């Protein structure tokens, strides 16, 4: 007659086989559970690996899309600026040329400028050489290599030049000098002579740096370069302080 749990709780000798049987059952059950857990872990691991692989592919696609967008933006920015940058050296040279001609060479004081050349220089400087470039400042970092940084330097130089011109013009004095009864208009920049000289340095720097940048930007944009040789050579002997 089979023994039940009640009889075996007293740990009778006859229950040894009973408990051994239940031990086998329990061991088998644990084994089954272990196998199930292992299978679930394997399936979870496969699922996690699949999710990780998909995430990697998505990240790679996003990286490629970002790089493609950056390249396309750079090409658009380059084409937007190529015409403006192409004229920069010539415009800066026109300003520098007027400043070279402005001083009254008959006077031993360089503070007096011939009004017509002074006015021309101030007019050019106040126009702003890179207005389009300033509107795309937030996208110039997409330009390759050092183009973005070089363009930022040019924009800063042009802004500084304009600020100098405004300060000079605010402090200059217009006057007329008479020689043998003939009057000639002059401008006294004595109060801001240092700023006036820095204006000329800035203009010459923009001629030189603008020519180099123009060549690089035209090459990047795939557009025929503008020849700036004459403008650069004209001011090659000028020392920038």
Secondary structure, 3 states (H helix, E strand, C coil): CCCCHHHHCCCCHHHHHHHHHHHHHHHHHHHHHHHHHHHHHHHHHHHHHHHHHHHHHHHHHHHHHHHHHHHHHHHHHHHHHHHHHHHHHHHHHHHHHHHHHHECCCCCCCCEEEHHHHHHHHHHHHHCCCHHHHHCHHHHHHCCCCHHHHHHHHHHHHHHHHHHHHHHHHHCEEEEEEECCEEEEEEECHHHHHHHHHHHHHHHHHHHHHHHHHHHHHHHHCCCCCCCHHHHHHCCCCCCC
